[in-house]
Amino acid sequence: MHKNRQKIVVIGLGYIGLPTASMLATKGHQVLGVDVNESAVNTINQGSIHIVEPDLDILVRSAVHSGNLKASLVPEEADTFILAVPTPFSTSDHGLKIPDISYIEAATRSIAPFLREGNLVILESTSPVGTTERIGQIIAELRPDLVTSRSSQQANLAIHLAHCPERVLPGHILRELVDNDRIIGGVNRAAAETARDLYKTFCNGGIFLTDSKTAEMAKLVENSSRDVSIAFANELSIICDKLGINVWELIELANKHPRVNILQPGPGVGGHCIAVDPWFIVAAAPDEARLIRTAREVNDAKPNWVLDKVKSKADRFKNPVIGCLGLAFKANIDDLRESPALEITRKLIKADIGQVMACEPNASDDFCEFALFDLSDVLQKADIILLLVDHNEFKQIDNELLKEKVLIDTRGILR
């Protein structure tokens, strides 16, 4: 194999792992993607995809047909191992949300038998500060033959270990994988430089080197900053509703100030990053992270505020039909992770205050939690229209069809 081309194992074939594996394969690397989902593995090996992302199907098909991308349930020996598995959170007895790195630990244990001296291990999963070093501890425990020396802090390993957090936007992943700047944090300088050499094979953006803890914190800070800004917009929407002010017009006017850029409110905050990452900082410094925690609480409370709005409108009807438009956490994707729209729809169904007709034009074929309806059916039959996601399909709705409806627009696109 060409000296700049490597054998790479990517653990986790979701929204980050699969695009990354495919991109590396199209750049000439020999890539084995590993996932615990046998159906996903079989789908990928057929040159197809199990998630929705623009142009990803073309990239995966090309990578598989070239012979450079294969999927498997188990890893094997390689030059580089990339961990791209979920990092959810659990709730403690005191109500504090604690990061769950069990998937990262399991992925580390799965690759440990296949590691060789000089290998590169990269953590891409968004993680609490110190997780990259934790990976090193696990490897040292399972593979003492790779330990070169020990200090009071940690074992030094004969492999390179680095953290390179993903920072892509669903719906634009392929472009942003290539064009966005990347931060690479190594447990030492040599590890950071080794990882940089790999990312240079497909990244056009700038690559900035630091230590692993700073890289971990940088990703958490990026998303926490956005969360705080969204919380301000969401709190504004609640205040404006109480005062009888159109929040969308208000924000539009306020943003005409040259140094003001207020974001748009919504039904809450979802996704695998912004709705989760701030809790990692709060868990690490609960007494100090006061603003970050408050912003999370504001955004987490917004779905219940929307539910109360629907219930108050539903009282006008004997048995209302409630049309919920959108389930994804943002526009024009199928991603349901931490979605406030999905949470609201679930709670409306459970509340049994009327018939709920949900419409999600981007839903994957395997969605079966509850029935989905065509947009035309929802618009015809619903008494209350609850717009939760600003999908393109919903922006085209004829306002004439809404004249006899009660409209609750959490995205401000039908005003």
DODRENTI-212326 format. One record per residue (C-alpha): residue number from 1; residue in one letter; x, y, z. Coordinates in nm, 4 decimals. Each point is the difference from the previous one (the first is absolute). Layout:
// residues N
NUM | A | X | Y | Z
...
END
This chain:
// residues 415
1 | M | 0.0000 | 0.0000 | 0.0000
2 | H | 0.1183 | 0.3565 | -0.0762
3 | K | 0.1834 | 0.1483 | 0.2975
4 | N | -0.2660 | 0.2709 | 0.0443
5 | R | -0.2819 | -0.2526 | -0.0222
6 | Q | -0.0962 | -0.2011 | 0.3022
7 | K | -0.2130 | -0.2850 | 0.1224
8 | I | -0.2613 | 0.1701 | 0.2184
9 | V | -0.2654 | -0.1449 | 0.2287
10 | V | -0.2936 | 0.2288 | 0.0832
11 | I | -0.2081 | -0.1102 | 0.2990
12 | G | -0.3580 | 0.1263 | -0.0286
13 | L | -0.1753 | 0.0508 | -0.3331
14 | G | -0.2493 | 0.2712 | 0.0869
15 | Y | -0.0285 | 0.3622 | -0.1099
16 | I | 0.3724 | 0.0644 | 0.0581
17 | G | 0.1660 | -0.3389 | -0.0373
18 | L | -0.1512 | -0.0968 | -0.3354
19 | P | 0.0741 | 0.3297 | -0.1813
20 | T | 0.3528 | 0.0040 | 0.1461
21 | A | 0.0661 | -0.3624 | -0.0981
22 | S | -0.1344 | 0.0596 | -0.3499
23 | M | 0.1997 | 0.3203 | -0.0477
24 | L | 0.3218 | -0.1745 | 0.1060
25 | A | -0.0740 | -0.2902 | -0.2341
26 | T | -0.0508 | 0.2293 | -0.2994
27 | K | 0.3390 | 0.1554 | 0.0772
28 | G | 0.1666 | -0.3372 | -0.0462
29 | H | 0.0144 | -0.1313 | 0.3537
30 | Q | -0.1112 | -0.3581 | 0.0659
31 | V | -0.2830 | 0.0388 | 0.2502
32 | L | -0.1875 | -0.2503 | 0.2128
33 | G | -0.3118 | 0.1434 | 0.1624
34 | V | -0.1184 | -0.1803 | 0.3123
35 | D | -0.3436 | 0.0205 | 0.1577
36 | V | -0.2089 | -0.2118 | 0.2371
37 | N | -0.3043 | 0.0420 | -0.2270
38 | E | 0.0063 | -0.3004 | -0.2327
39 | S | -0.2666 | 0.1484 | -0.2249
40 | A | 0.2064 | 0.3168 | -0.0471
41 | V | 0.3107 | -0.2063 | -0.0768
42 | N | -0.1832 | -0.2016 | -0.2654
43 | T | -0.1539 | 0.3134 | -0.1523
44 | I | 0.3378 | 0.1721 | -0.0304
45 | N | 0.1662 | -0.3062 | -0.1525
46 | Q | -0.2679 | 0.0151 | -0.2706
47 | G | 0.1049 | 0.3579 | -0.0769
48 | S | -0.3071 | 0.1527 | 0.1644
49 | I | -0.0580 | 0.2109 | 0.3110
50 | H | -0.2176 | -0.0303 | 0.3103
51 | I | -0.0131 | 0.3727 | 0.0861
52 | V | -0.1095 | 0.3097 | -0.1900
53 | E | 0.2662 | 0.2513 | -0.1007
54 | P | 0.0237 | 0.1815 | -0.3336
55 | D | 0.2359 | -0.1711 | -0.2479
56 | L | 0.1196 | -0.2534 | 0.2578
57 | D | -0.1541 | -0.2813 | -0.2042
58 | I | 0.2170 | 0.0957 | -0.2988
59 | L | 0.3155 | 0.0175 | 0.2127
60 | V | -0.0646 | -0.3353 | 0.1718
61 | R | -0.0825 | -0.1713 | -0.3290
62 | S | 0.3219 | 0.1294 | -0.1538
63 | A | 0.2086 | -0.0991 | 0.3044
64 | V | -0.1447 | -0.3527 | 0.0168
65 | H | 0.0236 | -0.0636 | -0.3740
66 | S | 0.3631 | 0.1139 | 0.0011
67 | G | 0.0753 | -0.2784 | 0.2456
68 | N | 0.1413 | 0.2461 | 0.2536
69 | L | -0.2969 | -0.0069 | 0.2386
70 | K | -0.1387 | -0.3070 | 0.1701
71 | A | -0.2194 | -0.0362 | 0.3072
72 | S | 0.0245 | -0.2589 | 0.2743
73 | L | -0.1262 | -0.0868 | 0.3462
74 | V | 0.3542 | -0.0431 | 0.1329
75 | P | 0.3253 | 0.1972 | -0.0407
76 | E | 0.3326 | -0.1264 | -0.1249
77 | E | 0.3612 | 0.1170 | -0.0079
78 | A | 0.0620 | 0.3392 | -0.1580
79 | D | 0.2268 | 0.3048 | 0.0013
80 | T | -0.2608 | 0.2376 | 0.1387
81 | F | -0.3136 | -0.0484 | 0.2109
82 | I | -0.2680 | 0.2698 | 0.0116
83 | L | -0.2677 | -0.0152 | 0.2714
84 | A | -0.3269 | 0.1702 | -0.1034
85 | V | -0.2552 | -0.1435 | 0.2422
86 | P | -0.2784 | 0.1733 | 0.1980
87 | T | 0.0562 | 0.1801 | 0.3298
88 | P | -0.3456 | 0.0399 | 0.1590
89 | F | -0.0677 | 0.0966 | 0.3595
90 | S | -0.1810 | -0.1491 | 0.2963
91 | T | -0.1693 | 0.1787 | 0.2911
92 | S | 0.1426 | -0.0304 | 0.3504
93 | D | -0.2047 | -0.0373 | 0.3181
94 | H | 0.0447 | 0.3751 | 0.0559
95 | G | -0.1349 | 0.0909 | -0.3429
96 | L | 0.3401 | 0.0771 | -0.1500
97 | K | 0.0486 | -0.1306 | -0.3525
98 | I | 0.3189 | -0.2070 | -0.0161
99 | P | 0.1911 | -0.0848 | -0.3200
100 | D | -0.0101 | -0.3675 | -0.0951
101 | I | 0.3273 | -0.1069 | -0.1614
102 | S | -0.0780 | -0.3727 | 0.0127
103 | Y | -0.0191 | -0.0209 | -0.3814
104 | I | 0.3459 | 0.1547 | -0.0279
105 | E | 0.1350 | -0.2393 | 0.2617
106 | A | -0.1581 | -0.2973 | -0.1794
107 | A | 0.1429 | 0.1158 | -0.3352
108 | T | 0.3446 | 0.0318 | 0.1583
109 | R | -0.0193 | -0.3515 | 0.1393
110 | S | -0.1070 | -0.1317 | -0.3406
111 | I | 0.3107 | 0.1370 | -0.1748
112 | A | 0.2503 | -0.0714 | 0.2788
113 | P | 0.0880 | -0.3550 | -0.1206
114 | F | 0.0815 | 0.1330 | -0.3479
115 | L | 0.2298 | 0.2872 | 0.0953
116 | R | 0.3659 | -0.0007 | -0.1030
117 | E | 0.2928 | 0.2245 | 0.0828
118 | G | -0.0191 | 0.3251 | -0.1949
119 | N | -0.3773 | -0.0134 | -0.0561
120 | L | -0.2089 | 0.3156 | 0.0114
121 | V | -0.3229 | 0.0034 | 0.2057
122 | I | -0.2295 | 0.2980 | -0.0554
123 | L | -0.3082 | 0.0834 | 0.2057
124 | E | -0.2508 | 0.2008 | -0.2066
125 | S | -0.2952 | -0.0391 | 0.2375
126 | T | -0.0902 | 0.3110 | 0.1962
127 | S | 0.1244 | -0.0793 | 0.3488
128 | P | 0.0460 | 0.1285 | 0.3539
129 | V | 0.3403 | 0.1439 | 0.0782
130 | G | 0.2428 | -0.2826 | 0.0741
131 | T | -0.1651 | -0.2668 | -0.2168
132 | T | 0.2946 | -0.0292 | -0.2393
133 | E | 0.2284 | -0.0669 | 0.2948
134 | R | -0.2541 | -0.2548 | 0.1276
135 | I | 0.0368 | -0.1864 | -0.3294
136 | G | 0.3720 | -0.0128 | 0.0659
137 | Q | -0.0603 | -0.1445 | 0.3464
138 | I | -0.2212 | -0.2764 | -0.1397
139 | I | 0.2574 | -0.0897 | -0.2645
140 | A | 0.2753 | -0.0048 | 0.2634
141 | E | -0.2077 | -0.2392 | 0.2135
142 | L | -0.0842 | -0.2350 | -0.2886
143 | R | 0.3299 | 0.0244 | -0.1862
144 | P | 0.2853 | 0.0413 | 0.2502
145 | D | 0.2369 | -0.1012 | -0.2811
146 | L | -0.0680 | 0.3421 | -0.1586
147 | V | 0.1015 | 0.1907 | 0.3151
148 | T | 0.3445 | 0.1555 | -0.0478
149 | S | 0.0257 | 0.1790 | 0.3352
150 | R | -0.2132 | 0.1217 | 0.2870
151 | S | -0.0231 | 0.3341 | 0.1782
152 | S | -0.2038 | 0.0999 | 0.3013
153 | Q | -0.2730 | 0.1268 | -0.2323
154 | Q | -0.0271 | -0.2628 | -0.2719
155 | A | 0.1613 | -0.2766 | -0.1986
156 | N | 0.1903 | 0.0960 | -0.3134
157 | L | -0.1004 | -0.2182 | -0.2933
158 | A | 0.1703 | -0.1152 | -0.3170
159 | I | -0.2992 | 0.1312 | -0.1974
160 | H | -0.1217 | 0.3474 | -0.0930
161 | L | -0.3213 | 0.1164 | 0.1678
162 | A | -0.1913 | 0.3131 | -0.1016
163 | H | -0.3391 | 0.1686 | 0.0098
164 | C | -0.1411 | 0.1623 | -0.3121
165 | P | -0.3570 | 0.1128 | 0.0711
166 | E | -0.2418 | 0.0082 | -0.2907
167 | R | -0.1618 | 0.3377 | -0.0619
168 | V | -0.2309 | -0.0579 | -0.2955
169 | L | -0.3599 | 0.0997 | -0.0639
170 | P | -0.2498 | -0.2733 | -0.0915
171 | G | -0.1204 | 0.0629 | -0.3514
172 | H | 0.3420 | 0.1409 | -0.0948
173 | I | 0.2292 | -0.2667 | 0.1421
174 | L | 0.1945 | -0.0924 | -0.3128
175 | R | 0.0899 | 0.3588 | -0.0869
176 | E | 0.0859 | 0.0908 | 0.3571
177 | L | 0.2120 | -0.3125 | 0.0512
178 | V | 0.2269 | 0.1317 | -0.2729
179 | D | -0.0202 | 0.3770 | 0.0435
180 | N | -0.0335 | 0.0620 | 0.3748
181 | D | 0.3001 | 0.0761 | 0.2179
182 | R | 0.0955 | -0.2842 | 0.2330
183 | I | 0.1415 | -0.0067 | 0.3514
184 | I | 0.2283 | -0.2901 | 0.0847
185 | G | 0.1030 | -0.0609 | 0.3577
186 | G | 0.2667 | -0.2579 | 0.0680
187 | V | 0.1018 | -0.1503 | 0.3307
188 | N | 0.3403 | 0.1202 | -0.1203
189 | R | 0.1266 | 0.2044 | -0.2928
190 | A | 0.1027 | -0.3029 | -0.2067
191 | A | -0.3532 | -0.1419 | 0.0216
192 | A | -0.1538 | 0.3301 | -0.1131
193 | E | 0.2382 | 0.0237 | -0.2937
194 | T | -0.0641 | -0.3612 | -0.1052
195 | A | -0.3754 | 0.0616 | 0.0028
196 | R | 0.0470 | 0.3239 | -0.1930
197 | D | 0.1787 | -0.1866 | -0.2785
198 | L | -0.3014 | -0.2278 | -0.0426
199 | Y | -0.2593 | 0.2791 | -0.0018
200 | K | 0.2062 | 0.1904 | -0.2538
201 | T | -0.0835 | -0.2735 | -0.2518
202 | F | -0.3622 | 0.1192 | -0.0204
203 | C | -0.0357 | 0.3312 | 0.1882
204 | N | 0.0342 | 0.3332 | -0.1786
205 | G | -0.0692 | 0.2035 | 0.3125
206 | G | 0.2625 | 0.1109 | 0.2468
207 | I | 0.1266 | -0.2555 | 0.2515
208 | F | 0.0897 | 0.1294 | 0.3444
209 | L | 0.1968 | -0.2052 | 0.2512
210 | T | -0.0419 | 0.0020 | 0.3765
211 | D | -0.0164 | -0.2462 | 0.2901
212 | S | -0.2834 | -0.2510 | 0.0338
213 | K | -0.1721 | 0.1684 | 0.2958
214 | T | -0.0148 | 0.3351 | -0.1744
215 | A | -0.1376 | -0.1631 | -0.3161
216 | E | -0.2683 | -0.1775 | 0.2039
217 | M | -0.0969 | 0.3242 | 0.1744
218 | A | 0.0021 | 0.1990 | -0.3255
219 | K | -0.2789 | -0.2128 | -0.1487
220 | L | -0.2074 | 0.0259 | 0.3178
221 | V | 0.0491 | 0.3765 | 0.0106
222 | E | -0.1002 | 0.0455 | -0.3652
223 | N | -0.3340 | -0.1686 | 0.0562
224 | S | -0.0574 | 0.1555 | 0.3411
225 | S | 0.0461 | 0.3449 | -0.1526
226 | R | -0.2704 | -0.0738 | -0.2549
227 | D | -0.2245 | -0.1471 | 0.2697
228 | V | 0.0218 | 0.3174 | 0.2076
229 | S | -0.0871 | 0.2113 | -0.3057
230 | I | -0.2980 | -0.2215 | -0.0855
231 | A | -0.1187 | 0.0145 | 0.3609
232 | F | -0.0086 | 0.3789 | -0.0239
233 | A | -0.2185 | -0.0233 | -0.3117
234 | N | -0.2273 | -0.2621 | 0.1584
235 | E | -0.0401 | 0.2049 | 0.3152
236 | L | -0.0824 | 0.3040 | -0.2138
237 | S | -0.2741 | -0.1957 | -0.1756
238 | I | -0.1619 | -0.0875 | 0.3326
239 | I | 0.0207 | 0.3601 | 0.1238
240 | C | -0.1400 | 0.1345 | -0.3277
241 | D | -0.2889 | -0.2450 | 0.0094
242 | K | -0.0906 | 0.1267 | 0.3458
243 | L | 0.0232 | 0.3641 | -0.1094
244 | G | -0.1830 | -0.0448 | -0.3307
245 | I | 0.3019 | 0.0800 | -0.2169
246 | N | 0.0930 | -0.1812 | -0.3231
247 | V | 0.3406 | -0.1413 | 0.0893
248 | W | 0.0970 | -0.0579 | -0.3636
249 | E | -0.0551 | 0.3655 | -0.0902
250 | L | 0.1751 | 0.1074 | 0.3186
251 | I | 0.3124 | -0.2044 | -0.0755
252 | E | 0.0039 | 0.1193 | -0.3610
253 | L | -0.0059 | 0.3613 | 0.1163
254 | A | 0.2543 | -0.0491 | 0.2800
255 | N | 0.2390 | -0.1712 | -0.2410
256 | K | 0.0157 | 0.3152 | -0.2096
257 | H | 0.2433 | 0.1271 | 0.2633
258 | P | 0.3491 | -0.0562 | -0.1477
259 | R | 0.1267 | -0.1868 | 0.3072
260 | V | -0.3095 | -0.2046 | 0.0868
261 | N | -0.0675 | -0.3474 | -0.1409
262 | I | -0.2812 | -0.1676 | 0.1925
263 | L | -0.0721 | -0.3574 | -0.1114
264 | Q | -0.3446 | -0.1371 | -0.0825
265 | P | -0.2095 | -0.1679 | 0.2719
266 | G | -0.1544 | -0.3436 | -0.0373
267 | P | -0.1732 | -0.2767 | 0.1958
268 | G | 0.3214 | -0.0869 | 0.1849
269 | V | 0.3460 | -0.1194 | -0.0948
270 | G | 0.0841 | -0.3420 | -0.1405
271 | G | 0.2718 | -0.1938 | -0.1695
272 | H | 0.3000 | -0.1971 | 0.1120
273 | C | 0.2085 | 0.3053 | 0.0962
274 | I | -0.1649 | 0.3203 | 0.1192
275 | A | -0.2615 | -0.1769 | 0.2129
276 | V | 0.2596 | -0.2249 | 0.1637
277 | D | 0.3477 | 0.1554 | 0.0105
278 | P | -0.0690 | 0.2831 | 0.2487
279 | W | -0.0916 | -0.2594 | 0.2620
280 | F | 0.3548 | -0.1392 | -0.0313
281 | I | 0.1354 | 0.3352 | 0.1188
282 | V | -0.2627 | 0.0287 | 0.2742
283 | A | 0.0864 | -0.3495 | 0.1244
284 | A | 0.3706 | 0.0875 | 0.0113
285 | A | -0.0510 | 0.3328 | 0.1839
286 | P | -0.3553 | 0.0116 | 0.1424
287 | D | 0.0567 | 0.2948 | 0.2339
288 | E | 0.1732 | 0.2154 | -0.2602
289 | A | -0.2062 | -0.0707 | -0.3155
290 | R | -0.2978 | 0.2114 | 0.1080
291 | L | -0.0860 | 0.1734 | -0.3290
292 | I | 0.0543 | -0.3159 | -0.2053
293 | R | -0.2280 | -0.1991 | 0.2297
294 | T | -0.2719 | 0.2650 | -0.0029
295 | A | 0.0052 | 0.0122 | -0.3812
296 | R | -0.0420 | -0.3774 | -0.0123
297 | E | -0.2928 | 0.0193 | 0.2406
298 | V | -0.1667 | 0.2742 | -0.2071
299 | N | 0.0325 | -0.2018 | -0.3190
300 | D | -0.1024 | -0.3268 | 0.1647
301 | A | -0.3141 | 0.1683 | 0.1356
302 | K | -0.1149 | 0.1413 | -0.3348
303 | P | -0.1732 | -0.3223 | -0.1215
304 | N | -0.2257 | 0.0026 | 0.3073
305 | W | -0.0849 | 0.3639 | -0.0667
306 | V | -0.1027 | -0.0969 | -0.3549
307 | L | -0.2091 | -0.2864 | 0.1382
308 | D | -0.1836 | 0.2388 | 0.2315
309 | K | -0.0757 | 0.2241 | -0.2995
310 | V | -0.1502 | -0.2922 | -0.1907
311 | K | -0.2063 | -0.1150 | 0.2978
312 | S | -0.1432 | 0.3478 | 0.0511
313 | K | -0.1071 | 0.0130 | -0.3663
314 | A | -0.1358 | -0.3552 | 0.0095
315 | D | -0.2533 | 0.1006 | 0.2654
316 | R | -0.1992 | 0.1739 | -0.2757
317 | F | -0.0810 | -0.3330 | -0.1639
318 | K | -0.1857 | -0.3088 | 0.1150
319 | N | 0.2433 | -0.2481 | -0.1576
320 | P | 0.2583 | 0.1984 | -0.1953
321 | V | 0.2250 | -0.1336 | -0.2723
322 | I | 0.3519 | 0.1319 | 0.0613
323 | G | 0.2378 | 0.0038 | -0.2948
324 | C | 0.3666 | -0.0113 | 0.1017
325 | L | 0.2209 | 0.1130 | -0.2863
326 | G | 0.3541 | -0.1328 | 0.0350
327 | L | 0.1760 | -0.2412 | 0.2335
328 | A | 0.3701 | 0.0545 | -0.0797
329 | F | 0.2156 | 0.2234 | 0.2176
330 | K | 0.0664 | 0.2409 | -0.2882
331 | A | -0.1136 | 0.0747 | -0.3523
332 | N | 0.0335 | -0.2318 | -0.2995
333 | I | 0.1599 | -0.2997 | 0.1725
334 | D | -0.1302 | -0.3228 | 0.1538
335 | D | 0.2049 | 0.0197 | 0.3218
336 | L | -0.2217 | -0.0487 | 0.3066
337 | R | 0.2695 | 0.0094 | 0.2689
338 | E | -0.1091 | 0.2101 | 0.3003
339 | S | -0.2687 | 0.1548 | -0.2217
340 | P | -0.2390 | 0.2322 | 0.1854
341 | A | -0.2521 | -0.0455 | -0.2833
342 | L | -0.0053 | -0.3744 | 0.0589
343 | E | -0.0217 | 0.0504 | 0.3771
344 | I | -0.2977 | 0.2354 | -0.0403
345 | T | -0.1798 | -0.2379 | -0.2369
346 | R | 0.0523 | -0.2950 | 0.2336
347 | K | -0.1376 | 0.1944 | 0.2949
348 | L | -0.3013 | 0.1178 | -0.1987
349 | I | -0.0816 | -0.3593 | -0.0916
350 | K | 0.0392 | -0.1050 | 0.3622
351 | A | -0.2127 | 0.2916 | 0.1255
352 | D | -0.2931 | -0.1270 | -0.2108
353 | I | -0.1575 | 0.3426 | -0.0437
354 | G | -0.0898 | -0.0769 | -0.3604
355 | Q | 0.1111 | -0.1921 | -0.3068
356 | V | 0.3615 | 0.0717 | -0.0922
357 | M | 0.0973 | -0.0106 | -0.3682
358 | A | 0.3759 | 0.0259 | -0.0410
359 | C | 0.1713 | 0.0856 | -0.3276
360 | E | 0.3745 | -0.0453 | -0.0560
361 | P | 0.0918 | 0.0075 | -0.3710
362 | N | 0.3579 | -0.1104 | 0.0718
363 | A | -0.0847 | -0.2987 | 0.2205
364 | S | 0.2051 | -0.3116 | -0.0591
365 | D | -0.1815 | -0.3106 | -0.1189
366 | D | 0.0523 | -0.1798 | 0.3308
367 | F | -0.1774 | 0.2613 | 0.2132
368 | C | -0.2868 | -0.1851 | 0.1681
369 | E | -0.0558 | 0.1655 | 0.3389
370 | F | -0.3331 | 0.1462 | -0.1124
371 | A | -0.1890 | 0.0641 | -0.3225
372 | L | 0.1155 | 0.2697 | -0.2405
373 | F | -0.2272 | 0.1859 | -0.2432
374 | D | 0.0427 | 0.1871 | -0.3270
375 | L | 0.0080 | 0.3768 | 0.0288
376 | S | -0.3139 | 0.0392 | -0.2115
377 | D | -0.1963 | -0.2289 | 0.2343
378 | V | 0.1161 | 0.1887 | 0.3078
379 | L | -0.0871 | 0.3377 | -0.1481
380 | Q | -0.3439 | -0.1249 | -0.0977
381 | K | -0.0987 | -0.1705 | 0.3252
382 | A | 0.1791 | 0.1838 | 0.2819
383 | D | -0.1737 | 0.2597 | 0.2168
384 | I | 0.3297 | 0.1109 | 0.1521
385 | I | 0.3184 | 0.0279 | -0.2061
386 | L | 0.3148 | -0.0176 | 0.2128
387 | L | 0.3026 | 0.0832 | -0.2129
388 | L | 0.3097 | -0.1391 | 0.1709
389 | V | 0.2687 | -0.0198 | -0.2709
390 | D | 0.0659 | 0.2432 | -0.2845
391 | H | 0.0329 | -0.2624 | -0.2748
392 | N | -0.0105 | 0.1379 | -0.3543
393 | E | -0.3251 | -0.1865 | -0.0635
394 | F | -0.1724 | 0.1949 | 0.2751
395 | K | 0.1221 | 0.3374 | -0.1266
396 | Q | -0.2074 | -0.0596 | -0.3134
397 | I | -0.3299 | -0.0408 | 0.1862
398 | D | -0.2750 | 0.2165 | -0.1474
399 | N | -0.1237 | 0.2344 | 0.2729
400 | E | -0.3512 | -0.0345 | -0.1401
401 | L | -0.0010 | -0.3576 | 0.1331
402 | L | 0.0670 | 0.1294 | 0.3511
403 | K | -0.2761 | 0.2612 | 0.0187
404 | E | -0.2408 | -0.2222 | 0.1919
405 | K | 0.2738 | -0.1591 | 0.2134
406 | V | 0.1561 | 0.0886 | 0.3323
407 | L | 0.3669 | 0.0530 | -0.0847
408 | I | 0.2845 | -0.0341 | 0.2490
409 | D | 0.3184 | 0.0714 | -0.1921
410 | T | 0.3095 | -0.0570 | 0.2138
411 | R | 0.2312 | 0.0865 | -0.2905
412 | G | -0.1567 | 0.3187 | -0.1318
413 | I | -0.0226 | -0.1099 | -0.3628
414 | L | -0.3778 | 0.0228 | -0.0480
415 | R | -0.0568 | 0.3479 | 0.1402
END
